Amino acid sequence: MSRDLVTSRQLPSPRVFLSAILLRADCQVHLTHRTTGLILSSFAETFTATINHEFLRITTVPLQPRFLASLDKHHSKLTEMIRKKGGVVREKTQNILKVLDQVVFYLEVSLKRECLLKCLMVYLGEDVESLIKEYLVSQKKEAEAELKASTMAVFVIRENEDPLQSPHEIGIVLEGVEVLSELPSVAHAFAMLFGLIYAVNLSYPRKLKYTFDALQKIFMEIEPKKMTRKVCSLSVKL
C-alpha cells in the first residue's frame, strides 16, 4: 500500500483511527493484567507492540526488525557517500558526522542510527528540524508550545547539550498530540512513526516526501519499483 497520495477510500479521520489504536493498546494493558497478573513494563511497550502488529497485518512486512536492520545494512555505504559530498550537504552534515565519528569509537548503535537518519534527510535535501525536534529539559514550556502546533514530530529531550548523552525522553507527536513516549532511541521513534502513518492512514509530509519515500522503498522494501527519481538515484548508488 503506497503512502504517496491520500487514499480515496471513505475512511474516518486520522484522529478517529488514532483514538481507536490508543484504545486498543490501553485495553491490552488491562487485559494482560487481569488475565495473567503480569503487565508489560509500560504503556509504550504495549503501544509499540500494537503498531508492529498493525503494520505486519497491513503490509506483511515486520516493522521494527526490518527498519533497524536496514539502517545497519546501509550505514557504511551511505555515510561514505555523504562524506564525499560537498556544498550544502557537507556543511549541514559536518556536526552530525563529528558525533558519528565519536559514536563509532564507543560502538553506540542507537546514536549511529540516529546520525544516519539525519544524514539521509540532509542528503535528500530535506530539513532535519522539520521532523526531529530537539530540546533541553529546561526548555519544557517552549517544547510544549511548539509540539502542540506540530502536525508530525519526533521529539528528543536532553539534560544538556552533549549529543553523546542518552536522551531524557524520546517520543512522537501527531496533530499536536503526544501519542507515544518512553522510546529507547530516535531510530525506534522513526520506525514507530512510519508504522503509525500506515496504521492511521496518513500521507507523508510534503516537506519530507523524499525521506519517507526512501524509508519505504529502499529501507523497508515496500513497492520499490515506484520510487521518485531522487530516491531511485540514491538506491542505485547504494
N, C-alpha and C positions, 0 to 999 in steps of 0.2 A: 504494500500500500504506500503510495507516494504522499509525501507531506508538502510537495511543491506548491499546490494550489488548495484553496479552501474547498472542501468537499461540497458537492451539490446535493447530497442526501439531506433530507429533512431531519435534523437532529436537535436535541435540546442544546442550550447554550453551554459553552465551556464551563461556566460556573456550576451548572447543574451536574455535569459529568464529574467535575472535581469534587463536589459535595458527595456524590454517590461513592466515589473511590475512598474518600476520607471516612465516610460512614462505614464502609465495608471493612476497612483496616481497623477502625475502632471496635467494631463488633468482633473481629477476630481476636483482639486482645482479651476482651471479656470472656469470649467463648473458651479460649485456651485456658484461662484462669479457672473458669467454673468446672470444666470437664477433667482437667488433669492436675489442677493445683499448681501448675507451672505457668510461667509467663515470660515472654521474651524480654530482653533487658530494657527495651524502651519502645515507645510508640513508633519511633523512627525505624527500628528494625522490622517491625511488623509492616509498616507502610512500604518500605523498600521491597520487602518480600512480595507484597501485593503488586507493586509496579512491575517487578520482574515477571511475575506470573501473567499479568495482563499483556505485557509486551510479547512474551512467548506465545500466548494464545493468539494474538493478532498477527504476528509475523513468522512464527515457528523458529525464531532466532533467539538464543539465550542472550539477554541484555547485558548484564554486568560482566560475566566472564568474557564474552566476545569483545566488548568495548575495551576493557582493561588490557586484555591480551593483544589486541590490535595496536593499542598505543605503544606497548612494549616492542611489538614486532617492527613497527615503522620508525621507532625512535632514532636509531643510528643514522639511517639514510636521510630522514627529514632534517635532523639537526645539521648534518653535513651540508645539505642543500642550503639551509638558512645561513650558515656561516660563510658560504661563498657569495651570498647576495650583497649588493652594495646599496647605496642610496637610502631611501626611507626605511626599507626593511632592516638594513644594518643598524640604522640609528634607533629604531624602535625596539629592536631585539637585543641591543647591547647589554642593558641591565639584566634582562631575562637570562641571557647566556652566561653572564657573570655568576648569577645564582646557580645556574645549571652546572657550571664547572665546579663549584663548591659542593653541590649536591652529589655529583658523581663520585667525588672523593669520599664522601660519607655513605655512599650507596643507599641514599634515601629515595626509595622508589616513588612514593607519593608525590614528592616535590619534583622529581624528574618528569612525571606525567603532567603535573600542573604546568611546568615550564614548556613542555611540548605543545600543550593545548594553546597556550598563549602565543607561542611562536607560529603555530598553524594559522591562527586568526590574523596575525600581522602579515604573514606570507601571502595570504589570500586577500590582503588589502582591506581588512575589516578591523574595527576598533575593539580592543580587548575590554576597555572600560564600559562599553555599551552593554556588556553582559556580566562581566566579573566585577562586582562592586566590593572594594576593599576598604575597611575602616579599622580604626583603633578602638579599644574598649571605651576610651574617653570620649569618643565621638558618637555615643549612643543616640542622642537626640537627632543629630544630623543624619545618621544612618536610618533611623525610623522614618523620618520625613521623606528622604529620598527613595527608600524602598517602597513606601506606601504609594508613591507616584510611578513606580516601575511596572511595566507590563510583564516583563520577564527578567529575572536576575538570579545569578549565583552570588551570594554574599559571603564574604570572608572577614571575620573579625579577629584582630590580633591584639595581644597585650602591648606590644611595642612594634617599632618599625623594622625589626630584624626579620628578613624574609625567610631565614632558615628556622625560625621558631615555629613550633606547631601552633596552628590557629586556635584561638579560644572557642570559635564557633564557625561552622560552615552550614549554609542552608540554601533553600530555594524559595523564591518569591514568584507567584503568578498573579497577575491582575491586582497587584498591591497587597496580596495576602501571603504571609509566610506559610507555605504548605508543608515544608519539611526542614528539619534542622538536625543537629547532632550527627552530621555526616562525617566520615573519617578523613575525607580528602576532597579536593576540588575535582579530581577525576571521577570520583564516585558521584559527586553532585552533577557533573555533566551527564553521566550515564543515566541518573535518575531523571534529570530534566528531559533528556532525549526520550526516555520511556514515557514520561508524563505527556509529552507532546503527542505521542501516539495514543495513549490511553484516554486523554482528554479531548482528542481530535482537534488539535490546534495546527495552524500552519506555521511554517518557520518565520521568524522575524525577518523582514525585508533587509534590514541593515546587516544581517548575519546569514544571508542565504547561501553564500559560498562555504562558510564554515560548517553549517548543518548539512549542506549537500555533500561535502567531503566526509563528514562523520557517517552519514547514511550510506553513501555509495562506495567509499573506499574502506573505511574502518569497520562498518557493520556489514558491508557487502549485501545491502538490500537494494534491489533494482540498479545494479551497477552499470547497466547499458544506457541509462538515461541521465548521464552527468552533464552539467553545464560545461562549456568549453574550457573555462579556467580550471575547474576541478578535474576535467579529463586530462589536461596538460600536467597537473600535479600527479595524477595517477600513473601516467606514462613514465614520469621521472622516478617515481618510487619503485 
